[in-house]
């Protein structure tokens, strides 16, 4: 068949043109439910919260546009905002550092075992399946006056105050509970990464006279740095959003010693019914998370090593 004939058949007006391949249409059909769910339950609420942050809405009244007044009130009028911000950053920094360090130590210890690795992975990972509210209530009973924690402290003669009743120690109780509930995820992830480090690297370092610390610091840690970076980013994001433990254990107290952005959003929105103000707080949290994540991705060039 000549090229002119093929062109005539191709350009016949009666034939419909297909803009997408059949397999592409099938893929889009399967993706449609997830896409609709994302748009309805994620994208639209996010945009709605942004719009609400510029309004004064008491739930039972009609929203009234107030411009930047909610944000101005946050940074200039509300005296509790900077306390809440300081508590959030304090918790995030302490929890992030302790989580990564403890996870690495436990992962290295499990990796060194000759037997029982799978058992200890399961033991440390089990708390991640526990509902956070239920676990926090149990820990609340442990930390209550004359509870298990008080009994142990008195028996050891440490002279420490009750954690939940002392403004200085209340946040430490929240850190302990959050660490117990979530450290297992990073332990399992770090342990899996350590098991993938080529054995001949470690054997060569041993032959060259490197001790256990040098092998970890110079070989194992650089090789698992992408995993450490991922865990650091995800742990930082979740730490800035902490809510369940504080809601179940302290309700932001004593005073405002454990009040964080997550709890303040709930308190302003669903206790005081200041939905516009709560939305402004939520967007402050969003900006903080985005800024921290961008900073981490920028700094990872200096310490994360990817295999070519």
C-alpha positions in Angstrom: 0.0 0.0 0.0 1.4 3.4 -1.0 2.0 6.2 1.6 -0.8 8.4 0.1 -3.3 5.6 0.6 -2.2 5.2 4.2 -2.6 8.9 4.7 -6.1 8.9 3.3 -7.1 6.1 5.6 -5.6 7.8 8.6 -7.3 11.1 7.9 -10.8 9.6 7.2 -13.3 11.8 9.1 -15.4 8.9 10.2 -12.8 7.3 12.4 -12.6 8.6 16.0 -9.2 9.5 17.3 -7.9 7.9 20.5 -6.0 10.4 22.7 -5.1 7.8 25.3 -4.0 4.2 25.0 -6.4 1.5 26.2 -4.0 0.5 29.0 -3.8 4.2 30.1 -7.5 4.4 30.2 -7.7 1.3 32.3 -5.1 2.6 34.7 -7.0 5.9 35.1 -10.2 4.0 35.8 -8.6 2.0 38.6 -6.9 5.2 40.0 -10.2 7.2 39.9 -11.5 6.0 43.4 -8.3 6.9 45.1 -8.1 10.2 43.3 -11.7 11.1 44.3 -11.0 10.1 47.9 -7.9 12.2 48.0 -9.7 15.2 46.5 -12.8 14.9 48.8 -11.1 13.9 52.0 -7.7 15.6 51.7 -7.3 18.3 49.1 -10.7 20.1 49.7 -10.4 20.1 53.5 -6.9 21.5 53.2 -8.1 24.3 51.0 -11.2 24.8 53.2 -8.9 25.1 56.3 -6.8 27.7 54.5 -10.0 29.7 53.7 -11.3 29.4 57.3 -8.0 30.7 58.7 -9.0 34.1 57.3 -12.5 34.0 58.9 -14.1 34.2 62.4 -16.3 31.1 62.6 -18.0 29.8 65.8 -19.5 26.7 64.2 -23.1 27.7 64.9 -22.7 31.1 63.2 -21.9 32.2 59.6 -18.2 32.6 58.9 -17.2 36.2 58.6 -14.0 37.3 56.8 -11.4 38.9 59.0 -8.4 38.9 56.8 -5.1 38.4 58.6 -6.5 39.1 62.1 -6.2 35.5 63.2 -2.5 35.4 62.3 -1.9 38.8 63.8 -3.6 37.7 67.0 -1.3 34.6 67.1 2.0 36.5 66.9 1.1 39.7 68.7 -1.9 39.3 71.0 -2.1 35.7 72.2 0.4 35.3 75.1 0.0 31.5 75.1 1.1 31.0 71.5 4.9 31.3 72.1 4.6 29.0 75.1 2.9 26.5 72.9 5.4 27.0 70.1 8.3 26.5 72.6 6.8 23.3 74.0 6.3 21.9 70.5 9.8 22.6 69.4 11.2 21.3 72.7 9.3 18.1 72.4 10.2 17.7 68.7 14.0 18.2 69.3 14.2 16.0 72.4 12.0 13.2 71.0 13.7 13.2 67.6 17.2 13.0 69.1 16.3 10.3 71.7 14.3 8.2 69.2 17.1 8.1 66.6 19.8 7.4 69.1 17.9 4.7 71.0 16.7 3.1 67.7 20.3 2.9 66.4 21.6 1.4 69.7 18.9 -1.2 69.8 19.2 -2.0 66.1 23.0 -2.5 66.4 22.5 -4.7 69.4 19.9 -6.9 67.6 22.2 -7.1 64.6 25.0 -8.4 66.7 22.9 -11.3 68.1 23.6 -14.8 66.9 20.1 -16.0 67.8 16.7 -14.5 68.4 16.9 -11.5 66.1 13.4 -12.1 64.8 12.0 -12.4 68.3 13.4 -9.1 69.5 12.3 -7.3 66.3 8.7 -8.4 67.1 9.0 -7.4 70.8 10.2 -3.9 69.9 7.7 -3.5 67.1 4.6 -4.7 69.0 3.9 -1.3 70.7 3.4 0.3 67.3 0.3 -1.8 66.9 -1.2 -0.6 70.2 -3.8 2.1 70.0 -2.1 5.3 71.2 -5.0 6.4 73.4 -5.3 3.0 75.1 -1.5 2.9 75.7 -1.5 6.5 77.0 -4.3 5.7 79.5 -2.2 2.7 80.8 0.8 4.9 81.2 -1.3 7.5 82.9 -2.2 5.0 85.6 1.6 4.2 85.9 2.5 7.8 86.4 -0.4 8.8 88.7 0.5 9.6 92.3 1.2 6.4 94.2 1.3 4.5 90.9 4.0 2.2 89.7 6.4 5.0 88.7 6.1 6.7 92.1 6.6 3.4 93.9 9.7 2.6 92.0 11.1 6.1 92.4 10.6 6.1 96.2 12.0 2.5 96.6 15.2 3.6 94.8 15.4 6.8 96.9 15.7 9.1 93.8 13.7 11.9 95.3 12.0 12.8 92.0 8.6 14.5 91.9 5.6 13.0 90.3 6.1 13.4 86.6 2.5 14.4 85.6 2.1 16.9 88.4 5.4 18.7 88.0 5.7 21.3 85.1 9.3 20.5 84.6 8.9 16.7 84.4 5.5 16.4 82.7 6.9 16.8 79.2 9.5 14.1 80.0 6.6 11.7 80.7 5.1 12.5 77.3 8.4 11.9 75.7 8.8 8.5 77.4 5.4 7.3 76.4 5.7 8.5 72.8 9.2 6.9 72.6 7.8 3.6 73.9 5.0 3.6 71.4 7.0 4.5 68.3 10.6 3.5 68.7 10.0 0.0 67.3 9.4 1.3 63.8 12.8 2.8 63.5 14.5 -0.1 65.2 13.2 -2.6 62.7 14.0 -0.3 59.8 17.6 0.4 61.0 18.1 -3.3 61.8 17.1 -4.2 58.2 19.5 -1.6 56.8 22.3 -2.9 59.0 21.8 -6.5 57.8 22.2 -5.3 54.2 25.7 -3.9 54.8 28.1 -6.0 52.8 30.0 -8.4 55.1 33.2 -8.1 53.1 33.5 -4.4 54.0 33.4 -5.2 57.7 35.8 -8.2 57.3 38.3 -6.0 55.4 38.1 -3.3 58.1 38.6 -5.9 60.8 41.7 -7.2 59.0 43.0 -3.6 58.8 42.7 -3.4 62.6 39.5 -1.4 62.9 37.6 -1.9 66.2 33.9 -2.2 66.6 33.3 1.5 67.0 35.4 2.4 64.0 33.6 -0.2 61.9 30.2 1.3 62.9 31.2 5.0 62.6 33.2 4.7 59.4 31.4 1.9 57.5 28.0 0.9 58.8 26.6 4.3 59.6 27.6 5.9 56.3 26.1 3.0 54.4 22.8 3.2 56.2 22.7 7.0 56.2 19.8 7.1 53.6 17.7 5.0 56.0 18.7 7.3 58.9 17.7 10.3 56.8 14.3 8.9 56.0 13.7 8.0 59.6 14.8 11.4 60.7 12.4 13.2 58.3 9.4 11.0 59.2 10.0 11.2 63.0 10.4 15.0 62.9 7.1 15.3 61.1 5.2 13.1 63.5 6.9 14.8 66.5 5.6 18.2 65.5 2.1 16.7 65.3 2.0 15.1 68.7 -1.5 15.0 70.2 -2.8 11.6 71.4 -0.4 11.2 74.3 -1.0 14.8 75.5 -4.8 14.5 75.2 -4.9 11.3 77.2 -2.3 12.0 79.8 -2.0 15.7 80.6 -4.5 17.8 78.6 -1.8 20.3 78.1 -1.0 20.6 81.8 0.0 21.2 84.5 -0.8 24.7 83.5 0.4 24.9 79.9 3.6 22.9 80.4 2.7 20.3 77.8 0.5 22.3 75.5 1.6 21.8 71.9 0.3 23.0 68.5 -1.6 19.8 68.0 -3.4 20.0 71.3 -4.0 23.8 70.9 -5.7 23.2 67.5 -8.0 20.7 69.1 -8.7 23.0 72.1 -9.3 26.1 70.1 -11.4 24.3 67.4 -13.5 21.8 69.3 -13.5 23.2 72.9 -13.7 26.9 72.3 -15.3 26.6 68.8 -12.9 29.1 67.3 -12.5 27.3 64.0 -10.9 30.2 62.2 -8.3 30.6 64.9 -7.7 26.8 65.0 -7.2 26.8 61.2 -4.6 29.5 61.5 -2.8 27.4 64.1 -2.9 24.4 61.8 -1.3 26.4 59.0 1.4 27.6 61.3 2.1 23.9 62.0 2.1 23.1 58.3 4.6 25.9 57.6 6.8 24.6 60.4 6.7 21.1 59.1 7.5 22.2 55.5 10.3 24.5 56.6 11.9 21.7 58.7 11.6 19.2 55.9 13.2 21.5 53.4 16.0 22.2 55.8 16.6 18.5 56.3 16.6 17.8 52.6 19.1 20.7 52.2 21.4 19.4 55.0 21.3 15.8 53.9 23.8 16.6 51.1 26.5 16.9 53.8 26.0 13.6 55.6 23.9 11.2 53.5 25.8 8.9 51.2 24.0 7.2 48.3 25.6 4.3 46.4 26.3 5.1 42.7 
